[in-house]
Amino acid sequence: MSYEAGTRWFGLWDVYFAVSYAVTTALLFTSASMPTYRVLALAALTLAIPWYAATGRAGMLKQGGLGRGRRGVVFSTGLFVLFAVAVAVDLRSSFALFAVVPMLMMSLRTPPAIAVATVANLLPVIVVWLRGGDIMAVLPTSSLGIALSVLLGVWITRVTQQSVARAELIQELRRNREQVARLSRQAGVAAERERLAREIHDTLAQGLTGIISLIQAAETELATDPDLARSHLSLAGTVARESLAEAREFVTELTPPALQESSLVQAARRQAANLTAQTGMHAEVIVDGDERELPMAASVVLLRSLQEAIANIRNHAAKSRTAEVRLCYGSDTVRLRVRDDGPGFEPGDNHHGYGHHGYGLRGMRTRAQEIGGVATVVSAPGQGATVEVTVPVSEGEADDS
């Protein structure tokens, strides 16, 4: 329990101690005369106030409301001496037990606190006995005080233990909440990094690769075929503008430009036409089933997967003669299949963009999995490569955005 939390309830004890002191001093003032010995009793009780404020209170607030260390022992010893002096001078000072016993209980551990409180309750009996008086006149009161002291000690101990346990639970909950918030932030940052990495790979990286290829082709054709070189440079400019538009759009997470004013099939045909223009291979788009409007999430996954597959054909299968893009519209799924007749590769070969350790396939798989789909690649040396992405789409479902 923190110091601030303890002060919220400890103020009630301060009021209780003050009332006990006021009642005790009032009893001492009830007599008609004020002999010197009674002034000494008042002085001893009054000194207990600054002693409590300077030594006892701060100690009681420590360790979950109890200062049960060396400081508690020092305070309890001084308090007991002052109370003993007051009782020895005037028996009416024993009324201060209502304040002294709780202070002892909150300053010492339970067994020694009960022992000291018992001695404090027996002080009036001892004083009467030393003066030759009738101890039976005060013994019942002292016995009742001892019983109440034991009950009070047990009660204070149990309340304090519960308070400490509750404070520890609150601290644990606070730490867990902070940890959950920290992990949530980290997960959000990781997810955003993954999204940006996929978008950069699928847009800027592929666009820049295509631009570089077109410029290199134009450089080699500049002297022999200027018209073809200019065509390649013009196409490079087109790819650059499209890549810039893609970059602007994915920053704001809007619809990809390729899908803003056309369907997925039209976007696929443009990708195939660009592949033909850049490599000279024959690329065609085949549509199976009835073309229909798809949810934007499914369209984006299929488009990005198509762009990745086309980029890999351009970069790793440039010797291919043909490339086929097939879109199959089923009742509850849409499947994209991109196949080339290039040299192919071993699936475990890390040097290929399709490889299991390449970012391309991993990005495709992640995108597909996010909407419940699946992405696969099949290839073998000399047998080309086939990329297939299947996403779930209920019949008649369309984009609501």
C-alpha positions in Angstrom: 0.0 0.0 0.0 1.4 3.4 -1.0 1.9 6.3 1.5 -0.8 8.3 -0.3 -3.3 5.4 -0.2 -2.6 4.9 3.6 -3.2 8.6 4.5 -6.8 8.3 3.1 -7.9 6.1 5.9 -5.3 6.9 8.6 -6.8 10.4 9.1 -9.6 8.6 10.9 -7.1 7.2 13.4 -5.7 10.7 13.9 -9.2 11.9 14.9 -9.7 8.9 17.2 -6.3 9.6 19.0 -7.1 13.3 19.3 -10.6 12.5 20.9 -9.0 10.0 23.3 -6.4 12.6 24.4 -9.1 15.3 24.8 -11.3 13.0 26.9 -8.4 11.9 29.1 -7.2 15.5 29.8 -10.8 16.5 30.4 -11.0 13.9 33.2 -7.8 15.2 34.7 -9.2 18.8 34.8 -12.4 17.7 36.5 -11.0 18.1 40.0 -11.3 21.4 41.8 -7.6 21.8 42.3 -4.6 21.2 40.0 -1.8 19.8 42.1 1.7 19.5 40.7 1.6 15.8 40.2 -1.5 16.2 38.0 0.4 18.7 35.9 3.1 16.1 35.4 0.5 13.6 34.1 -0.9 16.2 31.7 2.7 16.9 30.5 3.4 13.2 29.9 0.2 12.8 27.9 0.8 16.0 26.0 4.4 14.9 25.1 2.9 11.8 23.6 1.3 14.0 20.8 4.6 15.3 19.3 6.2 11.9 19.9 3.4 10.2 17.9 3.6 12.9 15.1 7.4 12.8 14.8 8.0 9.1 15.3 5.0 6.9 15.4 2.7 8.1 12.6 5.2 7.8 9.7 6.2 4.4 10.9 2.6 3.1 11.1 2.0 4.2 7.5 4.9 2.1 6.2 4.8 -1.6 5.2 1.1 -1.6 4.3 0.0 0.5 7.3 2.3 -1.0 10.0 5.8 0.2 10.8 6.8 -3.0 12.4 10.5 -2.4 12.5 13.1 -0.7 14.7 11.2 2.6 14.4 8.1 0.9 15.7 9.9 -0.5 18.7 11.4 2.9 19.5 8.1 4.7 19.3 6.3 2.0 21.4 9.0 2.2 24.1 8.7 6.0 24.4 4.9 5.8 24.3 4.8 3.2 27.0 7.1 5.2 29.3 5.0 8.4 28.9 1.8 6.5 29.6 3.4 4.7 32.6 4.4 8.1 34.1 0.9 9.5 33.6 -0.8 6.5 35.2 1.7 6.4 38.1 0.9 10.1 38.8 -2.8 9.9 38.3 -4.9 6.8 37.7 -7.4 8.7 35.6 -4.7 8.8 32.9 -5.4 5.2 32.3 -8.3 6.3 30.1 -5.6 7.0 27.5 -5.5 3.2 27.0 -8.1 3.8 24.3 -5.4 5.5 22.3 -2.3 3.8 23.5 -3.4 0.2 22.7 -4.2 0.8 19.0 -0.9 2.7 18.7 0.9 -0.3 20.1 -0.9 -2.7 17.9 0.0 -0.7 14.8 3.6 -0.2 15.7 4.6 -3.8 16.8 4.0 -7.3 15.5 1.0 -9.0 17.0 2.6 -11.2 19.7 4.8 -8.4 21.3 2.0 -5.9 20.8 -0.4 -8.0 22.8 2.2 -8.5 25.5 3.0 -4.8 25.8 -0.7 -3.9 25.7 -1.4 -6.4 28.4 1.3 -4.8 30.7 -0.2 -1.4 29.9 -3.6 -2.5 31.0 -2.1 -4.0 34.2 -0.4 -0.7 35.1 -3.4 0.7 37.0 -3.6 -2.5 39.0 0.1 -2.4 39.8 -0.1 1.3 40.9 -3.1 0.6 43.1 -1.3 -2.4 44.6 1.9 -0.4 45.3 -0.2 2.3 47.0 -1.9 -0.4 49.2 -5.3 0.1 47.6 -8.1 -2.3 46.7 -6.9 -3.9 43.4 -10.3 -5.5 42.9 -11.7 -2.1 42.2 -9.6 -1.8 39.0 -8.9 -5.5 38.2 -12.1 -6.1 36.3 -11.6 -3.1 34.2 -8.0 -4.0 33.4 -9.1 -7.6 32.6 -11.7 -6.3 30.2 -9.1 -4.0 28.7 -6.7 -6.9 28.1 -9.5 -8.9 26.4 -10.3 -6.0 24.2 -6.6 -5.4 23.4 -6.3 -9.0 22.2 -9.4 -8.7 20.0 -8.3 -5.3 18.7 -4.8 -6.7 17.9 -6.3 -9.7 15.9 -8.7 -7.4 14.1 -6.0 -4.8 13.2 -3.7 -7.6 12.0 -6.4 -9.1 9.8 -7.5 -5.8 8.3 -3.9 -4.9 7.6 -3.1 -8.2 6.0 -6.2 -7.8 3.8 -5.2 -4.3 2.9 -1.7 -5.4 2.0 -3.0 -8.3 -0.1 -5.5 -5.9 -1.8 -2.7 -3.4 -2.5 -0.5 -6.1 -4.0 -3.3 -7.3 -6.2 -4.0 -3.8 -7.4 -0.3 -3.3 -8.2 -0.2 -6.7 -10.0 -3.3 -5.7 -12.0 -1.7 -2.3 -12.8 1.5 -4.0 -14.0 -0.5 -6.5 -16.1 -2.5 -3.7 -17.6 0.6 -1.8 -18.5 2.1 -5.0 -20.0 -1.0 -5.6 -22.1 -1.0 -2.0 -23.3 2.8 -2.3 -24.1 2.3 -5.6 -26.0 -0.7 -4.2 -27.8 1.3 -1.2 -28.9 4.1 -3.5 -30.0 1.7 -5.7 -31.9 0.2 -2.7 -33.6 3.6 -1.4 -34.6 4.6 -4.8 -35.9 1.4 -5.2 -37.9 1.8 -1.7 -39.4 5.4 -2.5 -40.3 4.3 -5.7 -42.0 1.6 -3.9 -43.9 4.0 -1.2 -45.1 6.6 -3.8 -46.0 4.0 -5.7 -48.1 2.8 -2.6 -49.8 6.3 -1.3 -50.6 7.3 -4.7 -51.9 4.1 -5.0 -54.1 4.2 -1.4 -55.4 7.4 0.6 -55.2 9.9 -2.3 -55.3 8.2 -4.0 -58.3 7.7 -0.7 -60.0 11.3 0.4 -59.6 12.4 -3.1 -60.8 10.3 -2.7 -63.9 11.6 0.8 -64.6 15.2 -0.3 -64.2 14.6 -3.2 -66.7 13.0 -0.8 -69.2 15.7 1.7 -69.0 18.4 -0.9 -69.4 16.6 -2.2 -72.4 16.3 1.3 -73.9 20.1 1.9 -73.3 21.0 -1.2 -75.4 18.5 -0.4 -78.1 19.2 3.3 -78.3 21.8 3.0 -81.1 20.2 0.1 -83.0 16.5 0.8 -82.7 15.7 4.3 -81.4 11.9 3.9 -81.9 11.9 0.8 -79.7 14.1 2.6 -77.1 11.7 5.5 -77.0 8.8 3.1 -76.6 10.6 1.4 -73.6 11.3 4.8 -72.1 7.7 5.9 -72.5 6.6 2.7 -70.8 9.1 3.3 -68.0 7.5 6.7 -67.4 4.0 5.1 -67.3 5.2 2.5 -64.7 6.8 5.3 -62.7 3.6 7.3 -62.6 1.6 4.2 -61.7 4.0 3.4 -58.9 3.8 7.0 -57.6 0.0 6.7 -57.5 0.2 3.4 -55.7 2.6 4.8 -53.1 0.3 7.7 -52.4 -2.7 5.5 -52.1 -1.3 2.8 -49.8 -0.1 5.5 -47.3 -3.8 6.5 -46.8 -5.0 2.8 -47.2 -7.4 3.7 -50.0 -8.4 1.6 -53.0 -5.5 0.7 -55.3 -5.6 2.9 -58.4 -5.8 -0.2 -60.6 -9.2 -1.0 -59.0 -10.6 2.5 -58.7 -12.1 2.8 -62.2 -12.0 -0.8 -63.4 -12.7 -4.3 -62.5 -10.2 -7.0 -61.4 -10.3 -8.6 -64.8 -9.5 -5.3 -66.5 -6.6 -4.7 -64.1 -5.3 -8.2 -64.8 -5.4 -7.6 -68.6 -3.4 -4.4 -68.1 -0.8 -6.3 -66.1 -0.6 -8.9 -68.8 -0.2 -6.2 -71.5 2.6 -4.5 -69.5 4.4 -7.8 -69.2 4.1 -8.3 -73.0 5.4 -4.8 -73.6 8.3 -5.2 -71.2 9.5 -8.7 -72.1 7.9 -9.5 -75.5 6.4 -12.8 -74.2 2.8 -13.7 -75.0 0.6 -13.1 -71.9 -3.1 -13.7 -71.9 -5.9 -13.5 -69.4 -8.6 -16.2 -69.2 -11.8 -15.9 -67.2 -13.7 -19.0 -66.0 -17.2 -18.5 -64.6 -19.3 -15.3 -64.5 -17.3 -12.2 -63.6 -18.9 -10.3 -60.8 -18.0 -7.5 -58.4 -16.0 -8.7 -55.4 -15.4 -7.3 -51.9 -12.6 -4.8 -52.0 -10.5 -6.9 -49.6 -10.6 -9.9 -51.9 -9.9 -7.8 -55.0 -6.9 -6.2 -53.3 -5.5 -9.6 -52.3 -5.9 -11.0 -55.8 -4.5 -7.9 -57.5 -1.4 -7.7 -55.3 -0.8 -11.5 -55.7 -1.1 -11.0 -59.5 1.3 -8.1 -59.4 3.8 -10.2 -57.4 3.5 -13.2 -59.8 3.9 -10.9 -62.9 7.0 -9.3 -61.3 8.6 -12.7 -60.6 8.0 -13.8 -64.2 9.6 -10.6 -65.5 12.5 -10.9 -63.1 13.1 -14.6 -62.9 11.5 -16.1 -66.0 12.3 -13.6 -68.7 13.1 -16.5 -71.1 9.5 -17.7 -71.0 7.5 -17.7 -74.2 4.1 -17.5 -72.7 2.4 -16.6 -69.5 -1.2 -17.4 -68.6 -3.4 -15.5 -66.0 -6.6 -17.3 -65.2 -9.4 -16.0 -62.9 -11.9 -18.7 -61.9 -15.2 -17.3 -60.3 -16.8 -20.0 -58.2 -19.9 -19.9 -56.1 -18.0 -19.3 -52.8 -14.4 -18.7 -53.9 -12.4 -16.9 -56.5 -9.1 -18.4 -57.7 -6.2 -16.7 -59.4 -3.7 -18.9 -61.2 -0.6 -17.4 -62.9 1.5 -19.9 -64.9 4.6 -19.5 -67.1 6.7 -21.9 -69.2 10.0 -20.5 -68.0 13.0 -22.5 -66.6 11.3 -23.1 -63.2 13.2 -23.7 -60.0 13.6 -25.9 -57.0 11.0 -24.9 -54.4 13.7 -24.7 -51.7 15.9 -22.4 -53.8 16.2 -19.1 -51.8 17.5 -17.2 -54.8 14.1 -17.1 -56.4 11.3 -14.7 -55.5 8.9 -17.6 -55.2 11.2 -19.4 -52.8 10.0 -20.2 -49.3 12.3 -17.6 -47.8 11.5 -14.9 -50.4 9.3 -12.1 -49.2 7.0 -12.4 -52.3 5.3 -15.7 -51.4 5.3 -14.9 -47.7 3.5 -11.6 -48.5 1.0 -13.4 -50.7 0.3 -16.0 -48.1 -0.1 -13.4 -45.3 -2.5 -11.4 -47.4 -4.6 -14.4 -48.3 -4.6 -15.8 -44.8 -5.9 -12.4 -43.5 -9.2 -13.0 -45.3 -9.3 -16.7 -44.9 -7.6 -17.6 -48.2 -4.6 -19.6 -49.3 -1.6 -19.1 -51.6 0.6 -21.8 -53.1 3.4 -22.0 -55.7 4.4 -25.1 -57.7 7.5 -25.4 -59.7 10.3 -27.7 -60.9 13.4 -27.1 -63.0 12.4 -27.0 -66.7 8.7 -27.0 -66.0 7.9 -23.4 -65.3 6.1 -22.1 -62.3 2.5 -21.8 -61.2 1.2 -19.4 -58.5 -2.3 -20.0 -57.2 -4.3 -17.9 -54.8 -7.8 -18.8 -53.6 -10.0 -16.5 -51.5 -13.4 -17.1 -50.1 -16.3 -15.0 -51.6 -19.9 -15.8 -51.0 -22.0 -15.7 -54.1 -23.7 -12.3 -54.5 -21.3 -10.7 -51.9 -20.0 -7.3 -53.0 -18.0 -4.6 -51.6 -19.9 -2.4 -49.2 -17.4 0.4 -49.0 
